[in-house]
Structure formats: C-alpha cells, structure tokens
Amino acid sequence: MIAAGVQPAPPAVPRAVAPASHWSEYAIEAALLGVFMLSACLFTVLLFHPSSPVPALVPSPFTRRFLMGLAMGSTAVALNYSAWGKRSGAHYNPAVTLTFARLGRVAPRDAAAYVVAQFAGAVMGVLVAMLLVGGLVVHASVRYAVTVPGPDGRAVAFAAEVLISFVLMAVVLALANHPRFGRLTGLAAGLLVATFITFEAPFSGMSMNAARTVGSAVWAHDWSALWIYFTAPLLGMLGAAEVRRWRHGREPDACAKLHHQNRYRCIFCEYRVGRGTSGGPAAL
C-alpha cells in the first residue's frame, strides 16, 4: 500500500550501453591490426631480406610482390572471419571506421576509440616483430615494412592511394548491402588487399591505412609524406560512400561489420537501434 501523498517511484528506464562495456571491441581492433602488422613484417623479412633463401629462389620482384600480396590478403581474410573479426567488425583501419561513422553506422565515441586502438595496435604489432626477429626487421630491405611513395613521386602516390581506397570501400559497401553476397565482404576485401600489394605497392607502398603507416614509421623514424596516408585513404573511402549515396539514395544501410552473420554481439546495431534506425539486407 502506498502512503497518502507519496508518489510511486517511476519505472526504471534502461540505461544506454556504457562506453566501458565496449572495451573488448576496442582491444580486439588493436589486436587485429597488431597481428596484421606482425604478419607484414615477418613476410617482408621472409620475401625480401637478403639472408632469406626466398630472394635467391624467386629473383623476380614482381613475383615476390605477388607472394607478399597473397600472404597479406590471406592474413586479412583470416582476421576478417576470425572470432575477433566477427566481434569487432574487422575494421582495423581508421578510414574504414570513420567512413562507417559518416554513414551513421558507428557511434562517434566508438569511432574515436576504434581509431585510437588501431594506431596503438599497429605500433605494438611492429614492436612484437622486432622482439621476434630482432635486427632482421631493421635491415634496409625490410625497414619495418614502411609505406612510402615510390619513385614516381608523391602526387602519383597520393592519387594511387585515393584510387585503391575508393575501390575497396565501394566493393565493401556494395557487398555488405547485398542480401545474398553480404557474407563475402571480408573475402572480397582480402582479395583486393592481395591485388593492390601486387600491382599498386610500387607507387605508394600500398597502405590505405594511416595507422598501418604510422605503426612502421614510429620505429623506422621515416615520416616521408605522412600526409598522404592520413588524407588519401579517407578521401577515397568517403568518396566511395558519397557516390553510393548519390546512386542509391538513402537505402537501408547494412551493419558496419564486414561479417555480420554471426553469434557475437554487435555494438553497431545497438547504436542504430538506440537511434531508431535499422540495418539493411546484410544486417538480417
């Protein structure tokens, strides 16, 4: 019984998900790019260091770039479809995260935390490579797997980075919004990484990722044309997002995960539900 003059307590209102509850996704993003950078350093040592048997067995630089692309594309696919990748969404690239945020698929606080985690993970990944192979990663033929403009200059490197970033995001957005082929988004992204390393790396080093470039530059003390790797990938990916919006209008957008069809929670869907929006075909 309620005493006279005493109002009943209002019903409890569910609180929004606290930022602290997303720390596992932030840590996973750091770990994913850390593993990618570790793989990049180790495969660069294997394929390009003069003490490795591979350069003697495979003298063609193009063939070794193809093998490097195959190795890193496979690494990307494995990470995209790993338990970690399914949990965080497998961005491990600030430009990817910020583009999804621009599309309203990622909460601003999550986007900021993802970007910080990605930079930290890249730096730590190269550090782990140094601890594992020591001076091999320091050698001029490896140089911490740095990404710098090629001999054609900075303008070409900038244009190349914009182009490959545009293509990557255009493919990701097209597949992620497709009800039948959405599950192939992570595979397509890995295949593009392999292709770009094989054919585009001589122009810009094939970064598409400011955090990936900084992860190497911190240890190599090589900040050559760093502005390219901060601006070009973001311009290319944001451009792809705007082109898709122009062509398809404000269609229902899929989730910001590269592989959404899994049993792991989705902080991006939580955010969109809280805003009163829903996912597109790939979010079903």
Secondary structure in CASP SS format (residue, H / E / C, confidence):
PFRMAT SS
TARGET T0000
AUTHOR 0000-0000-0000
METHOD secondary structure of the structure
MODEL  1
M C 1.00
I C 1.00
A C 1.00
A C 1.00
G C 1.00
V C 1.00
Q C 1.00
P C 1.00
A C 1.00
P C 1.00
P C 1.00
A C 1.00
V C 1.00
P C 1.00
R C 1.00
A C 1.00
V C 1.00
A C 1.00
P H 1.00
A H 1.00
S H 1.00
H H 1.00
W H 1.00
S H 1.00
E H 1.00
Y H 1.00
A H 1.00
I H 1.00
E H 1.00
A H 1.00
A H 1.00
L H 1.00
L H 1.00
G H 1.00
V H 1.00
F H 1.00
M H 1.00
L H 1.00
S H 1.00
A H 1.00
C H 1.00
L H 1.00
F H 1.00
T H 1.00
V H 1.00
L H 1.00
L H 1.00
F H 1.00
H C 1.00
P C 1.00
S C 1.00
S C 1.00
P C 1.00
V H 1.00
P H 1.00
A H 1.00
L H 1.00
V C 1.00
P C 1.00
S C 1.00
P H 1.00
F H 1.00
T H 1.00
R H 1.00
R H 1.00
F H 1.00
L H 1.00
M H 1.00
G H 1.00
L H 1.00
A H 1.00
M H 1.00
G H 1.00
S H 1.00
T H 1.00
A H 1.00
V H 1.00
A H 1.00
L H 1.00
N H 1.00
Y C 1.00
S C 1.00
A H 1.00
W H 1.00
G H 1.00
K H 1.00
R H 1.00
S H 1.00
G C 1.00
A C 1.00
H C 1.00
Y C 1.00
N C 1.00
P H 1.00
A H 1.00
V H 1.00
T H 1.00
L H 1.00
T H 1.00
F H 1.00
A H 1.00
R H 1.00
L C 1.00
G C 1.00
R C 1.00
V C 1.00
A C 1.00
P H 1.00
R H 1.00
D H 1.00
A H 1.00
A H 1.00
A H 1.00
Y H 1.00
V H 1.00
V H 1.00
A H 1.00
Q H 1.00
F H 1.00
A H 1.00
G H 1.00
A H 1.00
V H 1.00
M H 1.00
G H 1.00
V H 1.00
L H 1.00
V H 1.00
A H 1.00
M H 1.00
L H 1.00
L H 1.00
V H 1.00
G H 1.00
G H 1.00
L H 1.00
V H 1.00
V C 1.00
H C 1.00
A C 1.00
S C 1.00
V C 1.00
R H 1.00
Y H 1.00
A H 1.00
V C 1.00
T C 1.00
V C 1.00
P C 1.00
G C 1.00
P C 1.00
D C 1.00
G C 1.00
R H 1.00
A H 1.00
V H 1.00
A H 1.00
F H 1.00
A H 1.00
A H 1.00
E H 1.00
V H 1.00
L H 1.00
I H 1.00
S H 1.00
F H 1.00
V H 1.00
L H 1.00
M H 1.00
A H 1.00
V H 1.00
V H 1.00
L H 1.00
A H 1.00
L H 1.00
A H 1.00
N C 1.00
H C 1.00
P C 1.00
R C 1.00
F C 1.00
G H 1.00
R H 1.00
L H 1.00
T H 1.00
G H 1.00
L H 1.00
A H 1.00
A H 1.00
G H 1.00
L H 1.00
L H 1.00
V H 1.00
A H 1.00
T H 1.00
F H 1.00
I H 1.00
T H 1.00
F H 1.00
E C 1.00
A H 1.00
P H 1.00
F H 1.00
S H 1.00
G C 1.00
M C 1.00
S C 1.00
M C 1.00
N C 1.00
A H 1.00
A H 1.00
R H 1.00
T H 1.00
V H 1.00
G H 1.00
S H 1.00
A H 1.00
V H 1.00
W H 1.00
A H 1.00
H C 1.00
D C 1.00
W C 1.00
S C 1.00
A C 1.00
L H 1.00
W H 1.00
I H 1.00
Y H 1.00
F H 1.00
T H 1.00
A H 1.00
P H 1.00
L H 1.00
L H 1.00
G H 1.00
M H 1.00
L H 1.00
G H 1.00
A H 1.00
A H 1.00
E H 1.00
V H 1.00
R H 1.00
R H 1.00
W H 1.00
R H 1.00
H H 1.00
G C 1.00
R C 1.00
E C 1.00
P C 1.00
D C 1.00
A C 1.00
C C 1.00
A C 1.00
K C 1.00
L C 1.00
H C 1.00
H C 1.00
Q C 1.00
N C 1.00
R C 1.00
Y C 1.00
R C 1.00
C C 1.00
I H 1.00
F H 1.00
C H 1.00
E H 1.00
Y H 1.00
R H 1.00
V H 1.00
G H 1.00
R H 1.00
G C 1.00
T C 1.00
S C 1.00
G C 1.00
G C 1.00
P H 1.00
A H 1.00
A H 1.00
L C 1.00
END
